[in-house]
Amino acid sequence: MSEREQDRPVLGIDIGGSGIKGALVDVCDGRLVSARERIPTPRPSTPEAVAEVVARLVRHFDYQGPIGCAFPAVVRGGVTHSAANVDDAWIGAPATELFAAATGCPVIVLNDADAAGVAEMAFGAGQGRDSTVIMLTFGTGIGSALFTGGELLPNTELGHMELNGREIEPWASDRARQVHELSWKRWGKRVGKVLRHYAFLFSPELFILGGGASKKFDRFETQIEVDAEVVPAALLNEAGIIGAAYAVGHRHRGTILIGEARSVLA
């Protein structure tokens, strides 16, 4: 993207299981330059139905140009290879082609947690960190983004790892806290166990905790004991939109540039 093109806002779209949100983003400073527009995720959330919502957002913003889309799935080469909280028809779907056909715009699609992590590394809690950083989003599930030396290892899906013989996500997500009616203290101890497991495997310097639960970080922070710094995400619900737009504004030969580092774009 040329310097002139970087001066133009980029449309970032964050696709979730309950809502699809979009906004125009200044990709130089990570700032929304429009109000967010949210449209409920269609039921069923088939590729065609979701693509039509993406097209509605483009029309809403009267937008022409490249689009970045954060999507709740493993994304490789513009194809979705899983379906977290969306219709199973997304498994193997050519997401980039579908969205480009529906909007008439060039599109980049990346995993939603990766998008949030890219935003936090570029503008939020991970800014300036060149060691190993793990971003975790605690919501309906547990999303993850892993960075080392400023480079993203895409599609890590750490929430689906096992700990003590059970999958981590249904045991330690924010949804699990609500379903099992856990106090913040008890849930925080679970989060601490999860972070210690990840710390043993990856030795990060920093954990960034995002998702809805991050707003209550002060309620469970004292229950987390791990040999790493742990901080709440700085960009909150805007991270996916900002990261998706940033991926467009800083792409170069199939990579995302964060500062001087290049993060591989799946």
N, C-alpha and C positions, 0 to 999 in steps of 0.2 A: 504494500500500500504506500503510495507516495505521500509526501508531507502535506500536499494539498488535500488528498483524500482523508488523511488522519484528522484534519480539522472538521470534517463532517461527522455528525453523530451516527452511530451504528445501532441498528435495531437488535436488541438482545431479547430472546424468548426463553422462558424457563417452563418446561412442560412437566407437570406433576400429576399424581393420581387423582387429585380433586380439583385442581385449577391450572390453567395455562396463563402465565403472566408475561407481559412484555413492556418494554420501555425503550426510549432512545437514550443512548449512553455516550458520553464523551470518553473515548477510549484512551485519551492522554492522561486524564486525572481520575478515571473511575467514578465519575459523577453522573447520576441520572439527570437528563436535561428535559425530561417530560414526566408527567404523572404516569404511574403504572396503570396499565389496563389489565384487568383479570376477567377471564371467561371460564366458566365451569368446564371441566373436562367432560367430554360427551360420554354417554353410556349407550352402547358399549364404546370403549375407547379404541376403535379399530384404526388402522393407519389412514384410511380415507377420511374418517370423521375428524381425527386429530389434525390432519393436513388442512382440512377446511377451516378449522379454528385458527390455525397459524395464518392462513390467507386472510381471515377476518381481521386479525391483528395488523397485518400489513396494510389493509385498506383503512383501518381505523387511524393509523398514523400517517396515511397518505405517503407511504414510504417507497422509495426506489433505491436499491443498492444491496450490498451483501448483508446477509442475516446470520447471526449466531444462535443456535438452538441447543439448550441444555436438556438432556433426555434421560429418564430413569432406566438406563439399560447399559450393558456392555456395548460399546460402539467401536467397530473396527472398519476402516475404509468406508465410512458413511453408511454401514449396514448395522442394524441393531441385532444383537445376538442373545438377548434375554428380554424379559418383560416384567419389570418390577412395578406392580400396581397399575399396569395397563394391560390391554387385551393381549392374549397369547399370539394373536396374529402378527404382532411386532417381531416375533422371533424369526430372524432371517429377512426382515423387511428392508428394502433399500431406502432408508429414511431420507438421505440427502436428495435422492432423485425425486421422491414423493413431494417433499417440501418445495423443491425448486420448481417442479411442474405446477404445483398449486399456486405458487406466488409469482412465478416469472422472475425470481431473483436468485442469484447464486447463494448457496447455503452451506454452512459448516455445522455439523452435529457432533457433540461430544457428551460424554457421561456427565450427569448433573452434579455429582459430587466433585468430579474433576473440574468442572466449571467453577464451582464455589471455591475450590482450593486455589485455582489460578487467580481468582479475584483477590483472595486473602493474601496470596504471595505478592501480587503486584501492588495492592493498595491498602491491605489490612494488617492483620496481626502478624503475618509472616514476611512483611516487607523488609528487604535487606538481609534476610537469613539465607545463607548458602550452605548450611549443614542439612542434616536429615530432618524433615518436618512432616508430620502426619496431621492432616485435616480430617476430622470425623464429624458427620452430621447425624445427630440423634433426633429422629422423628418417628414416622411409621416404621421405618427400618433404620439401618445404620449404613450410611454412605462413607466412602473413604477416598482420600487423595494423598498420594505419597510423593514427596519431593526430596531429591538429594542433589546438592550442588546447584539448586535452582531449576532442576529438570524434573518433569513430571513422568512418573511411571503410570501410564493410564490403566483404567479399568481394574483396580486392585480388588475391589469388593471384599474388604477385610471383614465386614459384618457377617459373611457367610462362613468364616473359619470356625473351627470347633475349639471349645475350651472345656476341659474336663468331660469330654464325650458328648457335648451338646453344642448346637449351633449358637453362636453369640447373639445374633440379631434378635430372635424371639425372646431372649432372656434379658437383654440389657438395653433394648431400644426404649425410646420414650413411650411408645405404645405399650410395651411390656410393663412399664411403671404404672401406667393408667389401668391396664387390664387387671393386673395383679394387686392394684391398690397399694402400691409401695410408698412409704414415706420417702421424702427426698434423701434422708439419711441412709435408709436401706438401699435405695436405688444408687446413690452415690458410691456405696461400697462395691456394688456390682460394676459400675463404671471404672472404679479404681482397679479391680481385678482384670478387666479387659485391657486397660492401658498398660498394666504391668506385663501382660502377655505380649502385647504388641512391642513394648519396650525391650523385652527379652529377645524378640525376633529381629528388630530393626534398629535398636539403639538410637532413637531420635533425640534431638536436642529439645524439640518443641512439639507439643500437641496443641492443636487449635480445635476447640469444640464448637460446632455450629448446630443448626437445626433449632426447632422450637424450644428445646430444653435449655439451650444456651442462655436464654433470657433470664433464667433462674439460677445461673451459675453460682451465685453467692449462697444458695441454699444447700448445695452439695459439695462445694469446693473443698471443705475441710475433711471430707471423707476420702479424698483421693490422695494416695501415697504412692508416688512413682518417681524414679530417678530421671526426671525430665521436667521442663517447665510446662505448665498447663494453663492456657488462657482461653477465654471465650472469643468467638469470632467477632470481628469488628463490623462487618458489613450486613450481618443478620439476613433478613429475607431478600435483600437486593443482590446477594453474592452470586446467585446463579445467573441472573440477568446480566450483571456486569461481567462475569467471567466468560459467558457465551459471546458477548459483544467484543470483549478484549481478544478472544481467540481469532476473531475475524480481523480486527485492526492491527494485530501483531503477528500475523502468519507470514511465514517465509519458507518456501520449499518444504511444505508439509510439517512445519514445526510452529510452536507458539514461542515467541520471544518474551522472556521475563527479565527485564534489565539486559544484562549481557549474556544471559544463559538462554539455551534453547530447550523448550519442553516438547517432547514428542506428542504430536496430535494424532490420536488413533483414527 
